[in-house]
Amino acid sequence: MQRNRIIVWATIAILTVGIAHAAAQDGSEKPPLGDGAAPMAEYTQHSGDYIDLAPGGIGTATVTCPGGSQPTGGGFRTSAFDIHVTDSAADGFGWSVIGRNVGSTTESLRATVICTVP
């Protein structure tokens, strides 16, 4: 019985301290950046043209970052679940996506890239 009371009071004390600490944080302070840290760079997202893939066809969709910017990530969009993407990666100053149409109708694939100035 005594042990249960100690556990209950310890739990209440921990929760009270946590709530008091959370209430003291008003969220207006920004955390320090640290030594040599810089704020995140701005970025833009760009999409290439759709390419058509005939049934059983394999194709590469590409998109390039605007001059002076570098790819930091990318991906793709498809018109159907029948497009199986086998590769999606940075390619020089843009992004390339390779896909195969495993369906019975022509479908499309489009590459997207997120770019930032170095």
N, C-alpha and C positions, 0 to 999 in steps of 0.2 A: 504494500500500500504506500509506504513512504517513498519507494523508488519511483512509482508512477507519478506521485506529486512532483518529485524533483524533475522528471522528464517533462511534465506538462509546464512547469514554471520556466524551465530552460527554453522550451519551445516558444513560449509567450515572450520571453525576454529577447530572443533572437529575432522574432517577427517584429517586435516593437522597435528594435534598433534599425532593422531593415526599412521599415515604413518611415521612420524619422529621417533616415538618410535619404530615401527617395524623395520625401517632401522637401528636403533642403536643396535638392537639385532642381532648379527652375528651368533648366534646358536652354538658358540664354547664353551660357558660356560655351565656346567652341573648344574642343580639345586641342592642345598644342600640337603643332606639326612635327616637332622634334628637330634634331640637328640635320640640316641639309635637305629636309623634306620639302617638296613643292606641291602646290595644289594640283589636282587632276587637270589634265589638258582637256580642251573642248574637243568634241568629236562630231562627225556627221555620218549618216547612213546613206548608202547609195545602192540602187538596184540596177542590174543589167537587163538586157532584153530577154524575153522568153525565147527558148529554143524548143522546137517541136521534136518529139521523139516518136517515131513510128513503132508499132508493136514489135518487140524484140530488139529495138534499136538502142544504141549506146551513144551518148553525146556529152559534150563539155560546155557548160554555161560559164561565162566569165564576166567580171566587172572590174573596172580600174578606178583607183582613188584619183581625185583631182590633183593636178600638179602640185608637187611639194609636200603632199601628205602621205602617210604610211598606213598600211592596213594593220589594225589591231585586233580584228576579229571578223567573223563573217558567217554566212550560212546560206540558206536556199529556201525557195518556195516552189511547190509543185501544184499541178492542177488535179492530181489524184493520188491515191495510195498505191497505184501501180508503178510509180517511179521509185526504184530502189537506188539510193545514193551510195556510191562505193567510195567516194573521196570528196572531201570538202576542206580546202586548205588555202593559206596565203600563197600567192604566186607572184613574186616580184613586187609590183606596186598595186596589187589588187587581190582578187579572190577567184578561185576556180572550183567548180563543182562538177563531178562526173556522175552521171546517172544512167540507169538502164530501165527501159519500159518493159515490164513483165506482163502487161495487160494486153488486151485485144483491140484497143483503139488508140489512136494517136493522142499523146498527152504532152504537157509542156513542163519545162524546168527553168528556173531563174536563179541566178546567183545574187547574193547581197553582201556588202562589205561595210564595215565600220572603219572610218579613217580618222586619223588625228595628225596634226602637224608635229614633226619630230622636235 
